[in-house]
Amino acid sequence: MHRQAIKTDSSQLRRIISSPDFIKLFGPASPSGRGQGARCNVFGHDDQLKVAPKGVAKDHPDIDLLKLRSIAVVKK
């Protein structure tokens, strides 16, 4: 899934990352556990863009997903 697809309709990705099976394996999509004001992505890591991507409003409803540098999920 690329940024334009997320920008247009994030419902499929949101449904996946909020499903009980996904949360059980990878944890909740919540930046909890970080200090106040710390820059962290939807999974609590600091690997995200500092500002909104070009062409995306900084107040876009899906800015948390759009600022991710990449999305990869692996289970062995």
mmCIF file as gemmi writes it, N, C-alpha and C atoms, coordinates in Angstrom:
data_model
loop_
_atom_site.group_PDB
_atom_site.id
_atom_site.type_symbol
_atom_site.label_atom_id
_atom_site.label_alt_id
_atom_site.label_comp_id
_atom_site.label_asym_id
_atom_site.label_entity_id
_atom_site.label_seq_id
_atom_site.pdbx_PDB_ins_code
_atom_site.Cartn_x
_atom_site.Cartn_y
_atom_site.Cartn_z
_atom_site.occupancy
_atom_site.B_iso_or_equiv
_atom_site.pdbx_formal_charge
_atom_site.auth_seq_id
_atom_site.auth_asym_id
_atom_site.pdbx_PDB_model_num
ATOM 1 N N . MET Axp A 1 ? 0.863 -1.169 0 1 0 ? 1 A 1
ATOM 2 C CA . MET Axp A 1 ? 0 0 0 1 0 ? 1 A 1
ATOM 3 C C . MET Axp A 1 ? 0.909 1.232 0 1 0 ? 1 A 1
ATOM 4 N N . HIS Axp A 2 ? 0.651 2.146 -0.873 1 0 ? 2 A 1
ATOM 5 C CA . HIS Axp A 2 ? 1.475 3.351 -0.949 1 0 ? 2 A 1
ATOM 6 C C . HIS Axp A 2 ? 0.724 4.545 -0.372 1 0 ? 2 A 1
ATOM 7 N N . ARG Axp A 3 ? 1.459 5.633 -0.213 1 0 ? 3 A 1
ATOM 8 C CA . ARG Axp A 3 ? 0.918 6.822 0.449 1 0 ? 3 A 1
ATOM 9 C C . ARG Axp A 3 ? -0.362 7.331 -0.206 1 0 ? 3 A 1
ATOM 10 N N . GLN Axp A 4 ? -0.426 7.341 -1.529 1 0 ? 4 A 1
ATOM 11 C CA . GLN Axp A 4 ? -1.624 7.85 -2.211 1 0 ? 4 A 1
ATOM 12 C C . GLN Axp A 4 ? -2.849 7.01 -1.856 1 0 ? 4 A 1
ATOM 13 N N . ALA Axp A 5 ? -2.671 5.699 -1.752 1 0 ? 5 A 1
ATOM 14 C CA . ALA Axp A 5 ? -3.79 4.824 -1.386 1 0 ? 5 A 1
ATOM 15 C C . ALA Axp A 5 ? -4.25 5.12 0.042 1 0 ? 5 A 1
ATOM 16 N N . ILE Axp A 6 ? -3.307 5.349 0.946 1 0 ? 6 A 1
ATOM 17 C CA . ILE Axp A 6 ? -3.656 5.69 2.328 1 0 ? 6 A 1
ATOM 18 C C . ILE Axp A 6 ? -4.351 7.045 2.359 1 0 ? 6 A 1
ATOM 19 N N . LYS Axp A 7 ? -3.833 7.987 1.587 1 0 ? 7 A 1
ATOM 20 C CA . LYS Axp A 7 ? -4.407 9.333 1.544 1 0 ? 7 A 1
ATOM 21 C C . LYS Axp A 7 ? -5.849 9.3 1.033 1 0 ? 7 A 1
ATOM 22 N N . THR Axp A 8 ? -6.108 8.446 0.064 1 0 ? 8 A 1
ATOM 23 C CA . THR Axp A 8 ? -7.436 8.343 -0.539 1 0 ? 8 A 1
ATOM 24 C C . THR Axp A 8 ? -8.417 7.585 0.362 1 0 ? 8 A 1
ATOM 25 N N . ASP Axp A 9 ? -7.979 6.44 0.893 1 0 ? 9 A 1
ATOM 26 C CA . ASP Axp A 9 ? -8.863 5.619 1.731 1 0 ? 9 A 1
ATOM 27 C C . ASP Axp A 9 ? -8.014 4.72 2.626 1 0 ? 9 A 1
ATOM 28 N N . SER Axp A 10 ? -7.923 5.071 3.874 1 0 ? 10 A 1
ATOM 29 C CA . SER Axp A 10 ? -7.089 4.314 4.81 1 0 ? 10 A 1
ATOM 30 C C . SER Axp A 10 ? -7.863 3.218 5.532 1 0 ? 10 A 1
ATOM 31 N N . SER Axp A 11 ? -9.132 3.039 5.213 1 0 ? 11 A 1
ATOM 32 C CA . SER Axp A 11 ? -9.974 2.122 5.981 1 0 ? 11 A 1
ATOM 33 C C . SER Axp A 11 ? -9.435 0.692 5.983 1 0 ? 11 A 1
ATOM 34 N N . GLN Axp A 12 ? -8.916 0.209 4.874 1 0 ? 12 A 1
ATOM 35 C CA . GLN Axp A 12 ? -8.404 -1.162 4.819 1 0 ? 12 A 1
ATOM 36 C C . GLN Axp A 12 ? -7.191 -1.324 5.747 1 0 ? 12 A 1
ATOM 37 N N . LEU Axp A 13 ? -6.249 -0.392 5.7 1 0 ? 13 A 1
ATOM 38 C CA . LEU Axp A 13 ? -5.077 -0.464 6.571 1 0 ? 13 A 1
ATOM 39 C C . LEU Axp A 13 ? -5.484 -0.3 8.032 1 0 ? 13 A 1
ATOM 40 N N . ARG Axp A 14 ? -6.37 0.634 8.312 1 0 ? 14 A 1
ATOM 41 C CA . ARG Axp A 14 ? -6.852 0.823 9.688 1 0 ? 14 A 1
ATOM 42 C C . ARG Axp A 14 ? -7.524 -0.441 10.213 1 0 ? 14 A 1
ATOM 43 N N . ARG Axp A 15 ? -8.319 -1.091 9.364 1 0 ? 15 A 1
ATOM 44 C CA . ARG Axp A 15 ? -9.006 -2.323 9.76 1 0 ? 15 A 1
ATOM 45 C C . ARG Axp A 15 ? -7.982 -3.414 10.088 1 0 ? 15 A 1
ATOM 46 N N . ILE Axp A 16 ? -6.94 -3.509 9.284 1 0 ? 16 A 1
ATOM 47 C CA . ILE Axp A 16 ? -5.908 -4.529 9.502 1 0 ? 16 A 1
ATOM 48 C C . ILE Axp A 16 ? -5.16 -4.282 10.809 1 0 ? 16 A 1
ATOM 49 N N . ILE Axp A 17 ? -4.662 -3.056 11.007 1 0 ? 17 A 1
ATOM 50 C CA . ILE Axp A 17 ? -3.829 -2.793 12.179 1 0 ? 17 A 1
ATOM 51 C C . ILE Axp A 17 ? -4.632 -2.713 13.479 1 0 ? 17 A 1
ATOM 52 N N . SER Axp A 18 ? -5.953 -2.672 13.382 1 0 ? 18 A 1
ATOM 53 C CA . SER Axp A 18 ? -6.773 -2.664 14.59 1 0 ? 18 A 1
ATOM 54 C C . SER Axp A 18 ? -7.45 -4.005 14.847 1 0 ? 18 A 1
ATOM 55 N N . SER Axp A 19 ? -7.2 -4.989 13.981 1 0 ? 19 A 1
ATOM 56 C CA . SER Axp A 19 ? -7.818 -6.299 14.183 1 0 ? 19 A 1
ATOM 57 C C . SER Axp A 19 ? -7.178 -7.002 15.384 1 0 ? 19 A 1
ATOM 58 N N . PRO Axp A 20 ? -7.96 -7.77 16.118 1 0 ? 20 A 1
ATOM 59 C CA . PRO Axp A 20 ? -7.434 -8.477 17.294 1 0 ? 20 A 1
ATOM 60 C C . PRO Axp A 20 ? -6.24 -9.387 16.973 1 0 ? 20 A 1
ATOM 61 N N . ASP Axp A 21 ? -6.271 -10.066 15.832 1 0 ? 21 A 1
ATOM 62 C CA . ASP Axp A 21 ? -5.152 -10.951 15.47 1 0 ? 21 A 1
ATOM 63 C C . ASP Axp A 21 ? -3.869 -10.158 15.244 1 0 ? 21 A 1
ATOM 64 N N . PHE Axp A 22 ? -3.967 -9.03 14.57 1 0 ? 22 A 1
ATOM 65 C CA . PHE Axp A 22 ? -2.797 -8.188 14.331 1 0 ? 22 A 1
ATOM 66 C C . PHE Axp A 22 ? -2.249 -7.666 15.657 1 0 ? 22 A 1
ATOM 67 N N . ILE Axp A 23 ? -3.12 -7.176 16.503 1 0 ? 23 A 1
ATOM 68 C CA . ILE Axp A 23 ? -2.706 -6.633 17.798 1 0 ? 23 A 1
ATOM 69 C C . ILE Axp A 23 ? -2.049 -7.715 18.65 1 0 ? 23 A 1
ATOM 70 N N . LYS Axp A 24 ? -2.59 -8.918 18.601 1 0 ? 24 A 1
ATOM 71 C CA . LYS Axp A 24 ? -2.014 -10.032 19.367 1 0 ? 24 A 1
ATOM 72 C C . LYS Axp A 24 ? -0.57 -10.31 18.938 1 0 ? 24 A 1
ATOM 73 N N . LEU Axp A 25 ? -0.316 -10.243 17.638 1 0 ? 25 A 1
ATOM 74 C CA . LEU Axp A 25 ? 1.018 -10.553 17.111 1 0 ? 25 A 1
ATOM 75 C C . LEU Axp A 25 ? 1.989 -9.381 17.172 1 0 ? 25 A 1
ATOM 76 N N . PHE Axp A 26 ? 1.503 -8.164 16.917 1 0 ? 26 A 1
ATOM 77 C CA . PHE Axp A 26 ? 2.397 -7.016 16.734 1 0 ? 26 A 1
ATOM 78 C C . PHE Axp A 26 ? 2.176 -5.869 17.71 1 0 ? 26 A 1
ATOM 79 N N . GLY Axp A 27 ? 1.15 -5.961 18.525 1 0 ? 27 A 1
ATOM 80 C CA . GLY Axp A 27 ? 0.858 -4.892 19.469 1 0 ? 27 A 1
ATOM 81 C C . GLY Axp A 27 ? -0.08 -3.868 18.863 1 0 ? 27 A 1
ATOM 82 N N . PRO Axp A 28 ? -0.636 -3.016 19.722 1 0 ? 28 A 1
ATOM 83 C CA . PRO Axp A 28 ? -1.603 -2.025 19.245 1 0 ? 28 A 1
ATOM 84 C C . PRO Axp A 28 ? -0.933 -0.899 18.462 1 0 ? 28 A 1
ATOM 85 N N . ALA Axp A 29 ? -1.662 -0.347 17.527 1 0 ? 29 A 1
ATOM 86 C CA . ALA Axp A 29 ? -1.187 0.801 16.745 1 0 ? 29 A 1
ATOM 87 C C . ALA Axp A 29 ? -1.431 2.041 17.581 1 0 ? 29 A 1
ATOM 88 N N . SER Axp A 30 ? -0.563 2.233 18.548 1 0 ? 30 A 1
ATOM 89 C CA . SER Axp A 30 ? -0.696 3.347 19.475 1 0 ? 30 A 1
ATOM 90 C C . SER Axp A 30 ? 0.694 3.799 19.89 1 0 ? 30 A 1
ATOM 91 N N . PRO Axp A 31 ? 0.969 5.089 19.805 1 0 ? 31 A 1
ATOM 92 C CA . PRO Axp A 31 ? 2.304 5.576 20.156 1 0 ? 31 A 1
ATOM 93 C C . PRO Axp A 31 ? 2.536 5.691 21.657 1 0 ? 31 A 1
ATOM 94 N N . SER Axp A 32 ? 1.863 4.869 22.457 1 0 ? 32 A 1
ATOM 95 C CA . SER Axp A 32 ? 2.006 4.95 23.909 1 0 ? 32 A 1
ATOM 96 C C . SER Axp A 32 ? 3.412 4.555 24.352 1 0 ? 32 A 1
ATOM 97 N N . GLY Axp A 33 ? 3.741 4.948 25.555 1 0 ? 33 A 1
ATOM 98 C CA . GLY Axp A 33 ? 5.028 4.581 26.114 1 0 ? 33 A 1
ATOM 99 C C . GLY Axp A 33 ? 6.142 5.548 25.779 1 0 ? 33 A 1
ATOM 100 N N . ARG Axp A 34 ? 5.842 6.657 25.139 1 0 ? 34 A 1
ATOM 101 C CA . ARG Axp A 34 ? 6.859 7.641 24.79 1 0 ? 34 A 1
ATOM 102 C C . ARG Axp A 34 ? 6.64 8.894 25.62 1 0 ? 34 A 1
ATOM 103 N N . GLY Axp A 35 ? 7.677 9.656 25.785 1 0 ? 35 A 1
ATOM 104 C CA . GLY Axp A 35 ? 7.589 10.889 26.558 1 0 ? 35 A 1
ATOM 105 C C . GLY Axp A 35 ? 6.695 11.919 25.896 1 0 ? 35 A 1
ATOM 106 N N . GLN Axp A 36 ? 6.182 12.815 26.68 1 0 ? 36 A 1
ATOM 107 C CA . GLN Axp A 36 ? 5.315 13.879 26.167 1 0 ? 36 A 1
ATOM 108 C C . GLN Axp A 36 ? 6.06 14.691 25.112 1 0 ? 36 A 1
ATOM 109 N N . GLY Axp A 37 ? 5.48 14.855 23.957 1 0 ? 37 A 1
ATOM 110 C CA . GLY Axp A 37 ? 6.085 15.65 22.902 1 0 ? 37 A 1
ATOM 111 C C . GLY Axp A 37 ? 7.116 14.916 22.072 1 0 ? 37 A 1
ATOM 112 N N . ALA Axp A 38 ? 7.4 13.667 22.4 1 0 ? 38 A 1
ATOM 113 C CA . ALA Axp A 38 ? 8.374 12.898 21.623 1 0 ? 38 A 1
ATOM 114 C C . ALA Axp A 38 ? 7.793 12.587 20.253 1 0 ? 38 A 1
ATOM 115 N N . ARG Axp A 39 ? 8.626 12.625 19.234 1 0 ? 39 A 1
ATOM 116 C CA . ARG Axp A 39 ? 8.189 12.304 17.877 1 0 ? 39 A 1
ATOM 117 C C . ARG Axp A 39 ? 8.194 10.793 17.721 1 0 ? 39 A 1
ATOM 118 N N . CYS Axp A 40 ? 7.022 10.209 17.538 1 0 ? 40 A 1
ATOM 119 C CA . CYS Axp A 40 ? 6.949 8.766 17.337 1 0 ? 40 A 1
ATOM 120 C C . CYS Axp A 40 ? 5.779 8.434 16.422 1 0 ? 40 A 1
ATOM 121 N N . ASN Axp A 41 ? 5.932 7.321 15.719 1 0 ? 41 A 1
ATOM 122 C CA . ASN Axp A 41 ? 4.898 6.935 14.772 1 0 ? 41 A 1
ATOM 123 C C . ASN Axp A 41 ? 3.789 6.151 15.458 1 0 ? 41 A 1
ATOM 124 N N . VAL Axp A 42 ? 2.852 5.686 14.673 1 0 ? 42 A 1
ATOM 125 C CA . VAL Axp A 42 ? 1.661 5.017 15.182 1 0 ? 42 A 1
ATOM 126 C C . VAL Axp A 42 ? 2.005 3.766 15.995 1 0 ? 42 A 1
ATOM 127 N N . PHE Axp A 43 ? 3.196 3.188 15.791 1 0 ? 43 A 1
ATOM 128 C CA . PHE Axp A 43 ? 3.609 2.013 16.546 1 0 ? 43 A 1
ATOM 129 C C . PHE Axp A 43 ? 4.607 2.346 17.649 1 0 ? 43 A 1
ATOM 130 N N . GLY Axp A 44 ? 4.794 3.624 17.945 1 0 ? 44 A 1
ATOM 131 C CA . GLY Axp A 44 ? 5.643 4.013 19.051 1 0 ? 44 A 1
ATOM 132 C C . GLY Axp A 44 ? 7.122 4.123 18.735 1 0 ? 44 A 1
ATOM 133 N N . HIS Axp A 45 ? 7.494 4.045 17.473 1 0 ? 45 A 1
ATOM 134 C CA . HIS Axp A 45 ? 8.898 4.141 17.079 1 0 ? 45 A 1
ATOM 135 C C . HIS Axp A 45 ? 9.172 5.53 16.502 1 0 ? 45 A 1
ATOM 136 N N . ASP Axp A 46 ? 10.434 5.896 16.417 1 0 ? 46 A 1
ATOM 137 C CA . ASP Axp A 46 ? 10.757 7.241 15.938 1 0 ? 46 A 1
ATOM 138 C C . ASP Axp A 46 ? 11.048 7.287 14.435 1 0 ? 46 A 1
ATOM 139 N N . ASP Axp A 47 ? 10.819 6.204 13.719 1 0 ? 47 A 1
ATOM 140 C CA . ASP Axp A 47 ? 11.081 6.165 12.284 1 0 ? 47 A 1
ATOM 141 C C . ASP Axp A 47 ? 9.889 6.704 11.503 1 0 ? 47 A 1
ATOM 142 N N . GLN Axp A 48 ? 9.798 8.011 11.443 1 0 ? 48 A 1
ATOM 143 C CA . GLN Axp A 48 ? 8.736 8.654 10.683 1 0 ? 48 A 1
ATOM 144 C C . GLN Axp A 48 ? 9.243 9.991 10.16 1 0 ? 48 A 1
ATOM 145 N N . LEU Axp A 49 ? 8.528 10.528 9.202 1 0 ? 49 A 1
ATOM 146 C CA . LEU Axp A 49 ? 8.875 11.844 8.679 1 0 ? 49 A 1
ATOM 147 C C . LEU Axp A 49 ? 8.648 12.899 9.756 1 0 ? 49 A 1
ATOM 148 N N . LYS Axp A 50 ? 9.467 13.939 9.77 1 0 ? 50 A 1
ATOM 149 C CA . LYS Axp A 50 ? 9.318 15.016 10.752 1 0 ? 50 A 1
ATOM 150 C C . LYS Axp A 50 ? 8.131 15.907 10.425 1 0 ? 50 A 1
ATOM 151 N N . VAL Axp A 51 ? 7.857 16.081 9.146 1 0 ? 51 A 1
ATOM 152 C CA . VAL Axp A 51 ? 6.751 16.921 8.692 1 0 ? 51 A 1
ATOM 153 C C . VAL Axp A 51 ? 5.875 16.116 7.741 1 0 ? 51 A 1
ATOM 154 N N . ALA Axp A 52 ? 4.724 16.653 7.434 1 0 ? 52 A 1
ATOM 155 C CA . ALA Axp A 52 ? 3.807 15.986 6.502 1 0 ? 52 A 1
ATOM 156 C C . ALA Axp A 52 ? 4.48 15.826 5.138 1 0 ? 52 A 1
ATOM 157 N N . PRO Axp A 53 ? 4.22 14.716 4.457 1 0 ? 53 A 1
ATOM 158 C CA . PRO Axp A 53 ? 4.771 14.528 3.119 1 0 ? 53 A 1
ATOM 159 C C . PRO Axp A 53 ? 4.283 15.621 2.169 1 0 ? 53 A 1
ATOM 160 N N . LYS Axp A 54 ? 5.043 15.863 1.128 1 0 ? 54 A 1
ATOM 161 C CA . LYS Axp A 54 ? 4.682 16.882 0.138 1 0 ? 54 A 1
ATOM 162 C C . LYS Axp A 54 ? 3.283 16.592 -0.415 1 0 ? 54 A 1
ATOM 163 N N . GLY Axp A 55 ? 2.453 17.613 -0.433 1 0 ? 55 A 1
ATOM 164 C CA . GLY Axp A 55 ? 1.103 17.476 -0.971 1 0 ? 55 A 1
ATOM 165 C C . GLY Axp A 55 ? 0.076 16.989 0.035 1 0 ? 55 A 1
ATOM 166 N N . VAL Axp A 56 ? 0.483 16.817 1.304 1 0 ? 56 A 1
ATOM 167 C CA . VAL Axp A 56 ? -0.433 16.337 2.336 1 0 ? 56 A 1
ATOM 168 C C . VAL Axp A 56 ? -0.553 17.406 3.415 1 0 ? 56 A 1
ATOM 169 N N . ALA Axp A 57 ? -1.772 17.775 3.739 1 0 ? 57 A 1
ATOM 170 C CA . ALA Axp A 57 ? -1.996 18.768 4.796 1 0 ? 57 A 1
ATOM 171 C C . ALA Axp A 57 ? -1.56 18.203 6.143 1 0 ? 57 A 1
ATOM 172 N N . LYS Axp A 58 ? -0.947 19.055 6.969 1 0 ? 58 A 1
ATOM 173 C CA . LYS Axp A 58 ? -0.451 18.574 8.262 1 0 ? 58 A 1
ATOM 174 C C . LYS Axp A 58 ? -1.579 18.165 9.205 1 0 ? 58 A 1
ATOM 175 N N . ASP Axp A 59 ? -2.815 18.569 8.892 1 0 ? 59 A 1
ATOM 176 C CA . ASP Axp A 59 ? -3.944 18.167 9.729 1 0 ? 59 A 1
ATOM 177 C C . ASP Axp A 59 ? -4.809 17.081 9.065 1 0 ? 59 A 1
ATOM 178 N N . HIS Axp A 60 ? -4.251 16.385 8.074 1 0 ? 60 A 1
ATOM 179 C CA . HIS Axp A 60 ? -4.966 15.292 7.403 1 0 ? 60 A 1
ATOM 180 C C . HIS Axp A 60 ? -5.358 14.254 8.457 1 0 ? 60 A 1
ATOM 181 N N . PRO Axp A 61 ? -6.566 13.692 8.388 1 0 ? 61 A 1
ATOM 182 C CA . PRO Axp A 61 ? -7.012 12.73 9.403 1 0 ? 61 A 1
ATOM 183 C C . PRO Axp A 61 ? -6.122 11.488 9.529 1 0 ? 61 A 1
ATOM 184 N N . ASP Axp A 62 ? -5.384 11.156 8.484 1 0 ? 62 A 1
ATOM 185 C CA . ASP Axp A 62 ? -4.523 9.975 8.51 1 0 ? 62 A 1
ATOM 186 C C . ASP Axp A 62 ? -3.044 10.339 8.533 1 0 ? 62 A 1
ATOM 187 N N . ILE Axp A 63 ? -2.722 11.508 9.072 1 0 ? 63 A 1
ATOM 188 C CA . ILE Axp A 63 ? -1.332 11.966 9.062 1 0 ? 63 A 1
ATOM 189 C C . ILE Axp A 63 ? -0.421 10.99 9.805 1 0 ? 63 A 1
ATOM 190 N N . ASP Axp A 64 ? -0.942 10.29 10.823 1 0 ? 64 A 1
ATOM 191 C CA . ASP Axp A 64 ? -0.123 9.323 11.55 1 0 ? 64 A 1
ATOM 192 C C . ASP Axp A 64 ? 0.372 8.21 10.63 1 0 ? 64 A 1
ATOM 193 N N . LEU Axp A 65 ? -0.466 7.774 9.703 1 0 ? 65 A 1
ATOM 194 C CA . LEU Axp A 65 ? -0.059 6.739 8.751 1 0 ? 65 A 1
ATOM 195 C C . LEU Axp A 65 ? 0.758 7.327 7.6 1 0 ? 65 A 1
ATOM 196 N N . LEU Axp A 66 ? 0.39 8.514 7.157 1 0 ? 66 A 1
ATOM 197 C CA . LEU Axp A 66 ? 1.058 9.13 6.014 1 0 ? 66 A 1
ATOM 198 C C . LEU Axp A 66 ? 2.494 9.548 6.327 1 0 ? 66 A 1
ATOM 199 N N . LYS Axp A 67 ? 2.825 9.762 7.58 1 0 ? 67 A 1
ATOM 200 C CA . LYS Axp A 67 ? 4.179 10.147 7.953 1 0 ? 67 A 1
ATOM 201 C C . LYS Axp A 67 ? 5.114 8.949 8.143 1 0 ? 67 A 1
ATOM 202 N N . LEU Axp A 68 ? 4.581 7.737 8.073 1 0 ? 68 A 1
ATOM 203 C CA . LEU Axp A 68 ? 5.429 6.555 8.164 1 0 ? 68 A 1
ATOM 204 C C . LEU Axp A 68 ? 6.384 6.511 6.979 1 0 ? 68 A 1
ATOM 205 N N . ARG Axp A 69 ? 7.648 6.241 7.24 1 0 ? 69 A 1
ATOM 206 C CA . ARG Axp A 69 ? 8.62 6.131 6.151 1 0 ? 69 A 1
ATOM 207 C C . ARG Axp A 69 ? 8.373 4.869 5.328 1 0 ? 69 A 1
ATOM 208 N N . SER Axp A 70 ? 7.984 3.815 5.988 1 0 ? 70 A 1
ATOM 209 C CA . SER Axp A 70 ? 7.672 2.563 5.297 1 0 ? 70 A 1
ATOM 210 C C . SER Axp A 70 ? 6.749 1.747 6.192 1 0 ? 70 A 1
ATOM 211 N N . ILE Axp A 71 ? 6.133 0.751 5.584 1 0 ? 71 A 1
ATOM 212 C CA . ILE Axp A 71 ? 5.274 -0.142 6.33 1 0 ? 71 A 1
ATOM 213 C C . ILE Axp A 71 ? 5.68 -1.561 5.953 1 0 ? 71 A 1
ATOM 214 N N . ALA Axp A 72 ? 6.108 -2.317 6.927 1 0 ? 72 A 1
ATOM 215 C CA . ALA Axp A 72 ? 6.474 -3.71 6.696 1 0 ? 72 A 1
ATOM 216 C C . ALA Axp A 72 ? 6.086 -4.509 7.924 1 0 ? 72 A 1
ATOM 217 N N . VAL Axp A 73 ? 5.448 -5.641 7.704 1 0 ? 73 A 1
ATOM 218 C CA . VAL Axp A 73 ? 5.048 -6.51 8.8 1 0 ? 73 A 1
ATOM 219 C C . VAL Axp A 73 ? 5.576 -7.888 8.468 1 0 ? 73 A 1
ATOM 220 N N . VAL Axp A 74 ? 6.325 -8.469 9.417 1 0 ? 74 A 1
ATOM 221 C CA . VAL Axp A 74 ? 6.921 -9.787 9.194 1 0 ? 74 A 1
ATOM 222 C C . VAL Axp A 74 ? 6.687 -10.649 10.413 1 0 ? 74 A 1
ATOM 223 N N . LYS Axp A 75 ? 6.245 -11.859 10.187 1 0 ? 75 A 1
ATOM 224 C CA . LYS Axp A 75 ? 6.104 -12.837 11.251 1 0 ? 75 A 1
ATOM 225 C C . LYS Axp A 75 ? 6.775 -14.118 10.782 1 0 ? 75 A 1
ATOM 226 N N . LYS Axp A 76 ? 7.687 -14.602 11.587 1 0 ? 76 A 1
ATOM 227 C CA . LYS Axp A 76 ? 8.389 -15.85 11.227 1 0 ? 76 A 1
ATOM 228 C C . LYS Axp A 76 ? 7.782 -17.02 11.959 1 0 ? 76 A 1
